[in-house]
Amino acid sequence: MTDTTTGTVAVTGGSGFIGSNVVDALVEAGYAVRVLDTREPERDDVEFHRVDITDVATLEPAVAGTDAVFHLAAMADVNDVFADPATAVAVNVLGTVNVLEAARRADAGRVVLASTVWVYGACTDEVVDEHSPFSPDTDRHLYITTKIASEFACRDYRNLYDRPYTILRYGIPYGPNMRETTVMSAFFRRALGGEPLTIDGDGMQSRNFVYVTDLARAHVLALAEAAENQVVNLNGPEPVTIRQLAEMTAELVGETGREVEVSFGPSRPGDLAAQTVRSDAARDVLGWEPQVQIDEGMRRSFDWYVANRVAPAD
């Protein structure tokens, strides 16, 4: 697909938190969109294919005739992966290979894989970028392994079958309609319910949170030819510690007249170590930079959460 034409794009997981925002951005940019998911999208101006990514037979006709396939469907909650590792491997790894294979059989366009900066948990360097090598001698989460395997499969399909790909490594996505299990949703829920905010470890672990509409905008830009066979980090504007996140939550909730207590617990196994993740390729290849700063994004997310997920008072 060129920089100047639009076409038909399939999105696995297109009814989910990130996927629905990607669908919105693609429609706004003029693309015809097919949502491939197990549940229907909220939009009625897109095609819907009820698809199980562990079944390649249902995927092939769903991607036929598309110019690109965004593969976002995955088991993304690390706690779910920890609880059910076999299913996580089947969904994340086999599911990716099925998407690649379906696109190959149907002669569809480029597969764009949603990966994560968590893969740098397999790197030993403190400053990392898209060219940093993975090391097998790291203590990491199985979720990281499933994403690395998925990335390798994309590269293998390029090598073996000349199938193009793009890999987008997300920072920590957040925004309205984010999952209840995300750290922000958990902090909002507990603070508004009068519970303390429990932090794993000392709270000084940092993340680059990326607002979901910023992330969705990058997906449209990733359809440019310059992004073909590239790996691109999509990180937030600046590192934010979990302790800072708790303090910002306390400030927002404090505006409602509630006091918030912060407590600390043991570190989570396989948690992402402190690293600096460079995102130069996002700017140089995609022409993308995040626009929403953490304070603005947090307030938008909090206001949405209060309006949509807090039970009204009797």
WORA-V313754 format. One record per backbone hydrogen bond with DSSP energy under -1.0 kcal/mol. NH is the residue of the N-H (numbers start at 1). CO is the residue of the C=O. E is the energy in kcal/mol with one decimal. If there is no record, write none. Layout:
# WORA-V313754
NH_CO_E + NH_CO_E
This chain:
# WORA-V313754
9_32_-2.9 + 10_68_-2.4 + 11_34_-2.6 + 12_70_-2.8 + 13_36_-2.6 + 14_11_-1.2 + 16_13_-1.8 + 20_16_-2.6 + 22_18_-2.3 + 23_19_-2.7 + 24_20_-2.2 + 25_21_-2.2 + 26_22_-2.5 + 27_23_-2.6 + 28_24_-2.4 + 29_25_-1.5 + 30_27_-1.6 + 31_26_-2.5 + 32_7_-2.4 + 34_9_-2.6 + 35_47_-3.1 + 36_11_-2.5 + 37_49_-1.8 + 47_33_-2.3 + 49_35_-2.9 + 51_37_-1.8 + 55_52_-2.2 + 60_56_-2.0 + 63_59_-1.7 + 64_60_-1.1 + 66_63_-1.9 + 67_8_-3.3 + 69_110_-2.9 + 70_10_-3.3 + 71_112_-3.2 + 72_12_-1.2 + 81_77_-2.1 + 82_78_-2.2 + 83_79_-1.9 + 84_80_-2.0 + 88_84_-2.0 + 89_85_-2.2 + 90_86_-2.1 + 91_87_-2.9 + 92_88_-2.9 + 93_89_-2.0 + 94_89_-1.6 + 95_90_-1.1 + 97_93_-2.4 + 98_94_-2.7 + 99_95_-2.0 + 100_96_-2.6 + 101_97_-2.8 + 102_98_-2.9 + 103_99_-2.4 + 104_100_-2.0 + 105_101_-2.9 + 106_102_-2.3 + 108_103_-2.5 + 109_66_-1.5 + 111_164_-1.6 + 112_69_-3.1 + 113_166_-2.8 + 114_71_-2.2 + 115_168_-3.3 + 117_170_-3.0 + 119_116_-1.6 + 120_117_-1.7 + 121_118_-2.4 + 122_119_-2.1 + 123_120_-1.7 + 128_276_-3.0 + 132_129_-2.0 + 135_122_-4.3 + 138_136_-1.0 + 145_141_-1.3 + 146_142_-2.3 + 147_143_-1.7 + 148_144_-2.6 + 149_145_-2.6 + 150_146_-1.7 + 151_147_-2.3 + 152_148_-2.7 + 153_149_-2.1 + 154_150_-1.7 + 155_151_-2.0 + 156_152_-2.7 + 157_153_-2.5 + 158_154_-1.5 + 159_155_-2.3 + 160_156_-3.3 + 161_157_-1.7 + 162_158_-1.1 + 163_157_-1.7 + 166_111_-1.7 + 167_230_-2.6 + 168_113_-2.8 + 169_232_-3.0 + 170_115_-1.6 + 171_234_-2.3 + 172_208_-1.6 + 174_210_-1.6 + 178_175_-1.6 + 182_179_-1.4 + 186_182_-2.7 + 187_183_-2.4 + 188_184_-2.9 + 189_185_-2.9 + 190_186_-2.4 + 191_187_-2.6 + 192_188_-2.5 + 193_189_-1.3 + 194_191_-1.2 + 195_190_-3.1 + 197_261_-3.2 + 199_263_-2.4 + 201_265_-2.1 + 207_240_-2.3 + 210_172_-2.2 + 212_174_-2.3 + 215_211_-2.2 + 216_212_-2.5 + 217_213_-2.0 + 218_214_-1.5 + 219_215_-1.1 + 220_216_-1.2 + 221_217_-1.6 + 222_218_-1.7 + 223_220_-1.4 + 224_221_-1.7 + 227_224_-1.6 + 228_225_-1.8 + 229_165_-3.9 + 230_227_-1.6 + 232_167_-2.9 + 234_169_-3.3 + 240_207_-2.9 + 242_205_-1.8 + 243_203_-2.6 + 245_241_-2.1 + 246_242_-2.2 + 247_243_-2.3 + 248_244_-2.7 + 249_245_-2.2 + 250_246_-2.5 + 251_247_-2.0 + 252_248_-2.3 + 253_249_-2.9 + 254_250_-2.2 + 255_251_-1.1 + 256_253_-1.9 + 257_254_-1.8 + 258_253_-1.3 + 263_197_-2.9 + 265_199_-3.3 + 271_268_-1.6 + 276_126_-3.4 + 278_128_-3.1 + 283_279_-1.0 + 284_280_-2.9 + 285_281_-3.2 + 286_281_-1.0 + 288_282_-2.6 + 297_293_-2.8 + 298_294_-2.7 + 299_295_-1.8 + 300_296_-2.4 + 301_297_-2.5 + 302_298_-2.9 + 303_299_-2.8 + 304_300_-2.2 + 305_301_-2.5 + 306_302_-2.7 + 307_303_-2.0 + 308_304_-2.0 + 309_305_-3.0
